[in-house]
Amino acid sequence: MSFLLMMVIIFAIMWFFMIRPQQKKQKEIQNFRNSITRGQQIVTAGGIYGVVKDIDEANNTLKVEIANGICIKVDRGSVFASPQVVQ
């Protein structure tokens, strides 16, 4: 019985210190990705900084201007954060 109790306590500690914070961070990132708007500055997972020019909800992609007149199409899931959060 004490072995079972010890296993439950170990799992609870692991969940509280490892799994829960990771889930919270993933939820924050997903909320940020869902709240992206035109004109917002973003950073992709590849480290590319740019400004959102267009949002394609059907394909879940963004058109991002990385320099004057140069736009790339990126998946919304590859957006990491806004530059203000990174700095």
NUVO-209171 format. One record per residue (C-alpha): z, x, y; residue in one letter. Coordinates in steps of 0.001 Angstrom, whole numbers, padded with zeros to 6 digits, always signed. Each point is the difference from the previous one (the first is absolute). Example, Ala and Ser with C-alpha at 12.3 -4.5 7.8 and 13.67 -1.06 7.14 Angstrom:
# NUVO-209171
+007800+012300-004500A
-000660+001370+003440S
This chain:
# NUVO-209171
+000000+000000+000000M
+000781+002819+002405S
-003429+001558-000715F
-001727-003228+001023L
+002086-000229+003162L
-000826+003629+000854M
-003742-000660-000450M
+000163-003025+002307V
+001827+002022+002645I
-002535+002849-000215I
-002902-002433+000316F
+001644-001695+002991A
+000488+003343+001743I
-003604+001024-000688M
-001282-003318+001303W
+002128+000123+003139F
-000845+003605+000950F
-003565+000432-001326M
-001891-003210-000705I
+001255-002213+002833R
-000838+002423+002859P
-003487+000577-001455Q
-000650-003748-000181Q
+001216-000413+003574K
-002336+002764+001237K
-002985-001513-001856Q
+000743-003395+001548K
+000093+001519+003506E
-003351+001744-000554I
-001579-003205-001339Q
+001293-001981+002995N
-001483+002635+002332F
-003378-000144-001776R
-000059-003790+000263N
+000806+000109+003730S
-002802+002402+001022I
-002008-001281+002976T
-003129+001081+001852R
+000577+002848+002431G
+003025+001307-001885Q
+000268+003716-000711Q
+000465+000862-003682I
+000214+002940-002381V
-001645-000173-003419T
+001525+001443-003147A
-002539+002842+000335G
+001386+000920+003422G
-002836-001436+002094I
+001099-001374+003369Y
-001985-002828+001537G
-000117-003352+001762V
-000698-003261-001841V
-003249-001538+001282K
-000554-002790-002528D
+001874-001638-002885I
-001788-001424-003048D
+002511-002329-001650E
-002378-000943-002836A
-000425+003588-001219N
+003433+001184+001200N
-001579+002833+002017T
+000252+001336+003521L
-002632+001523+002265K
+001723+002965+001663V
-001368+001988+002942E
+000954+003651-000494I
-001971+001372+002989A
-002103-001522+002779N
-002646-002057-001776G
+000889+001264-003505I
+001434-002666-002293C
+001007+000104-003629I
+000855-002774-002423K
+003347+000372-001774V
+001968-002128-002417D
+003017-001650+001560R
+002157+001424-002802G
-000785+003548+001132S
+001595-000514+003411V
+003247+001918+000155F
+001566-000723+003372A
-000496-000103+003725S
+000171+003401+001774P
+003155-001039+001864Q
+001840-000336-003332V
-001265+003354-001309V
+000992+002085+003038Q
